[in-house]
Amino acid sequence: MSAAAVTSIRPQPLPPEGPVGIVPGVHWIGAFDPGLRSFDTLMKTANGTSYNAYAVRGSEGMAVIDTVDAAHADSFFARLEAVARYDEITRIVLNHLEPDHSGALPELLRRAPQAEVHLSPRGLQILRALLGGDFDRYRIVPVTTGAEVTLGDRTLRFLTTPNVHWPDTQCTFLVEDGLLFTCDLFGSHYCDERLFDDQVGDFRFALDHYFDRLMRPFRSSVRTALDLIEPLDVAIIAPSHGPILRTDPRAYLRHYRRLAGPRFSFGTDRTLAILYISAHGATGRLARAIRDGAAEEPGVRVSLFDLEGGELHPFIDLIEEVDGIALGTPTINGDAVRAVWELLAQLVDIETRGKLGAAFGSYGWSGEAVRQVETRLQGLGMRLPEPGLRVKFEPSDADLDEARAFGRRLAAHLAGRAVPREIDLAELAAR
Ligand SMILES: Cc1cc2nc3c(=O)[nH]c(=O)nc-3n(C[C@H](O)[C@H](O)[C@H](O)COP(=O)(O)O)c2cc1C
């Protein structure tokens, strides 16, 4: 394909050269990256991205909020120099230290070594790794929720919002202007040099796709962050990627609440999904017996799914919603079957920590699959209160009785009516 043809399918708007004013004395000083097509190995970025950094001028100082990817440092410094001298910078705020936001930081610190650096306590070790031996040369002051620093007539207030999506993440609120710098929260990989949500193209899919790939595995941490954000009088949300959100910020808060919350509720009922695959029917019979046993327990809704009968993605949505899963697989060639591994691999996209997990399956002679599944469930942070159920070939009547009892115990654990017996990996290996 010729270079001309490539250009024609990827029209790339020319970014404006200078800083962009948000409110008087506050500027966007980030960088546009319209050519980016993949981010963090986690998602495709058809519209590229922007790395948003900000400069805030007060009567007694100047703050820089975040930086940009190292490959775009020149744009960042050019925009910064258009609004400030380096010796005016009194504070550098690091809301998140991933390289796309901290890439230009070492050079910024060399140019403005007098600045105090504010970040969350959990960012300290990441900053130490980034700066190496230079760490001790700078004035690094960790901050937590409620801490404030002054720029004279302007105040920066910090909100510690860990795990959205790294441990170090925080938000910074410019109190007098109601401007909330949220870093990756409310971000979109959507590069449009018009920059404001009322000016850019239709970026809604990018906002949701970004949530789906970056935030979804941390939905409970997003909810905790929203608990801190919602009481604030927010006029503008300034994230670190994509459009700045100044049209009805409350609508974005409500949208994030919806994305981070359960789709609907069964009231006080707990939910158990039994998912299985079976080549010759033995694991399927165990699955049905487990379902029957679990269904005897009041207050627990039990559902049964044959993995071969469905697309994978809806099962991921389902598992995100339920309180517990029991996963059934036969052992085939010394392994759990491929569809089960594909399902287990994709569970990294959702929040699984703390859910109940269990494994079961039929086998012929070596029976590795159940243990393998249990190990993966443990790796996903699930609690495994019952050792997996393994049955040789066709389940006997006694095996089916045991499967029903297994189901009853799982449901009782979910309903809080049995004492969990955590499995450790050493015990698994010995079995
Ligand atoms: C192609 C094939 C490979 C198998 N490999 C193993 C194995 O490595 N280890 C084992 O314990 N059982 C093995 N089995 C036996 C099955 O696990 C056993 O037949 C089991 O009952 C099948 O359960 P299902 O009816 O739910 O498919 C194998 C069976 C087949 C058909």
The ligand as a MOL file (V3000), in Angstrom:
LIG
                    3D

  0  0  0     0  0            999 V3000
M  V30 BEGIN CTAB
M  V30 COUNTS 31 33 0 0 0
M  V30 BEGIN ATOM
M  V30 1 C -9.8970 -37.3410 24.0950 0
M  V30 2 C -9.9710 -37.6390 25.5570 0
M  V30 3 C -8.8990 -37.4300 26.3630 0
M  V30 4 C -8.9560 -37.7110 27.7420 0
M  V30 5 N -7.8780 -37.4100 28.5060 0
M  V30 6 C -7.9690 -37.6510 29.8350 0
M  V30 7 C -6.8650 -37.3560 30.6830 0
M  V30 8 O -5.8260 -36.8590 30.2590 0
M  V30 9 N -6.9990 -37.5800 32.0000 0
M  V30 10 C -8.1510 -38.0960 32.5470 0
M  V30 11 O -8.2350 -38.2260 33.7450 0
M  V30 12 N -9.2000 -38.3790 31.7570 0
M  V30 13 C -9.1340 -38.2000 30.4340 0
M  V30 14 N -10.1960 -38.4750 29.6290 0
M  V30 15 C -11.3670 -39.1390 30.2200 0
M  V30 16 C -12.4980 -38.1500 30.4790 0
M  V30 17 O -12.0960 -37.1940 31.3990 0
M  V30 18 C -13.6890 -38.9140 30.9980 0
M  V30 19 O -14.1820 -39.7350 29.9470 0
M  V30 20 C -14.7710 -38.0660 31.5670 0
M  V30 21 O -15.7660 -38.8790 32.1500 0
M  V30 22 C -15.4210 -37.2140 30.4960 0
M  V30 23 O -16.3670 -36.3850 31.0930 0
M  V30 24 P -17.5840 -35.7880 30.2610 0
M  V30 25 O -18.5430 -36.8960 30.0050 0
M  V30 26 O -18.1410 -34.7230 31.1180 0
M  V30 27 O -17.0200 -35.2470 28.9940 0
M  V30 28 C -10.1360 -38.2260 28.2780 0
M  V30 29 C -11.2550 -38.4520 27.4380 0
M  V30 30 C -11.1780 -38.1560 26.1130 0
M  V30 31 C -12.3930 -38.3600 25.2370 0
M  V30 END ATOM
M  V30 BEGIN BOND
M  V30 1 1 1 2
M  V30 2 1 2 3
M  V30 3 2 2 30
M  V30 4 2 3 4
M  V30 5 1 4 5
M  V30 6 1 4 28
M  V30 7 2 5 6
M  V30 8 1 6 7
M  V30 9 1 6 13
M  V30 10 2 7 8
M  V30 11 1 7 9
M  V30 12 1 9 10
M  V30 13 2 10 11
M  V30 14 1 10 12
M  V30 15 2 12 13
M  V30 16 1 13 14
M  V30 17 1 14 15
M  V30 18 1 14 28
M  V30 19 1 15 16
M  V30 20 1 16 17
M  V30 21 1 16 18
M  V30 22 1 18 19
M  V30 23 1 18 20
M  V30 24 1 20 21
M  V30 25 1 20 22
M  V30 26 1 22 23
M  V30 27 1 23 24
M  V30 28 2 24 25
M  V30 29 1 24 26
M  V30 30 1 24 27
M  V30 31 2 28 29
M  V30 32 1 29 30
M  V30 33 1 30 31
M  V30 END BOND
M  V30 END CTAB
M  END
